[in-house]
Structure formats: structure tokens, C-alpha cells
């Protein structure tokens, strides 16, 4: 499979990534997913650490150069966006509004809010 080919990319997206999008996801979860995807697209970073055939490298796993990866990865994720959120065309995030919470208990125990304490932030 070569995800730089639009037809193959759409096949993969529809077969494995959006096949179960009819499930009833909580509205907050959908909003958070969309905004996380928007942030990654805006910053031109990968959404996950997975091998994307044709984007990360060729069929023999020989890596492509960084320019190819960045260009093709962005095209793939924009295509994925259009399949995940068909009613909402992609608009870049205003990253000046983002900040990163860095207090130790929040970072180490995100599942235990009772331990978090006072938040500490730094610019993203």
C-alpha cells in the first residue's frame, strides 16, 4: 500500500480509520479529538508514531527524506481530516492561545485529578 496515492489512502482511511465512526461518541470527546487533530495539522506534526507506507519510506522500508515525509504526511492527514470531519473544512488552529500544563503530578498522573494541585503552564 502506498498512502501517497489518493485512492489507496482513501481505501485505508475508510477501511481502518473511519469504519466505526457511526458509534455514539460523547460530544466532548469528539471535540477534543478534532482539536487535537487540528493542532497537529497546524504544527505539521504526526498524529501518532506509526509507519505510513509510501510516506515514511518505500516498500523495502527504506526511509524517504524529511521533505518528502513532511509534504506527504500533511496531505494524508488533510485527507483523513476530510473523512473524519466532512462537515467541517480544515482551518488552522490559533496556536497563540495554547499553553502546556507542566506541573509534575498532572504530567505523571493524568488519570488522578485528586493529586494534581496548582497548575503550572509554559507556552506551547
Secondary structure as the mmCIF struct_conf table of DSSP 4:
data_model
#
loop_
_struct_conf.conf_type_id
_struct_conf.id
_struct_conf.beg_label_comp_id
_struct_conf.beg_label_asym_id
_struct_conf.beg_label_seq_id
_struct_conf.end_label_comp_id
_struct_conf.end_label_asym_id
_struct_conf.end_label_seq_id
TURN_TY1_P TURN_TY1_P1 UNK A 3 UNK A 4
BEND BEND1 UNK A 5 UNK A 5
HELX_RH_AL_P HELX_RH_AL_P1 UNK A 6 UNK A 12
HELX_RH_PI_P HELX_RH_PI_P1 UNK A 13 UNK A 17
BEND BEND2 UNK A 18 UNK A 18
TURN_TY1_P TURN_TY1_P2 UNK A 19 UNK A 22
BEND BEND3 UNK A 23 UNK A 23
HELX_RH_AL_P HELX_RH_AL_P2 UNK A 27 UNK A 43
TURN_TY1_P TURN_TY1_P3 UNK A 44 UNK A 44
BEND BEND4 UNK A 47 UNK A 49
STRN STRN1 UNK A 53 UNK A 53
TURN_TY1_P TURN_TY1_P4 UNK A 54 UNK A 56
STRN STRN2 UNK A 57 UNK A 57
TURN_TY1_P TURN_TY1_P5 UNK A 59 UNK A 60
HELX_LH_PP_P HELX_LH_PP_P1 UNK A 62 UNK A 62
STRN STRN3 UNK A 63 UNK A 63
HELX_LH_PP_P HELX_LH_PP_P2 UNK A 64 UNK A 65
HELX_RH_AL_P HELX_RH_AL_P3 UNK A 66 UNK A 84
TURN_TY1_P TURN_TY1_P6 UNK A 86 UNK A 87
BEND BEND5 UNK A 88 UNK A 88
HELX_RH_3T_P HELX_RH_3T_P1 UNK A 95 UNK A 97
STRN STRN4 UNK A 99 UNK A 101
HELX_RH_AL_P HELX_RH_AL_P4 UNK A 104 UNK A 108
TURN_TY1_P TURN_TY1_P7 UNK A 110 UNK A 111
HELX_RH_3T_P HELX_RH_3T_P2 UNK A 113 UNK A 115
BEND BEND6 UNK A 118 UNK A 118
STRN STRN5 UNK A 121 UNK A 123
#
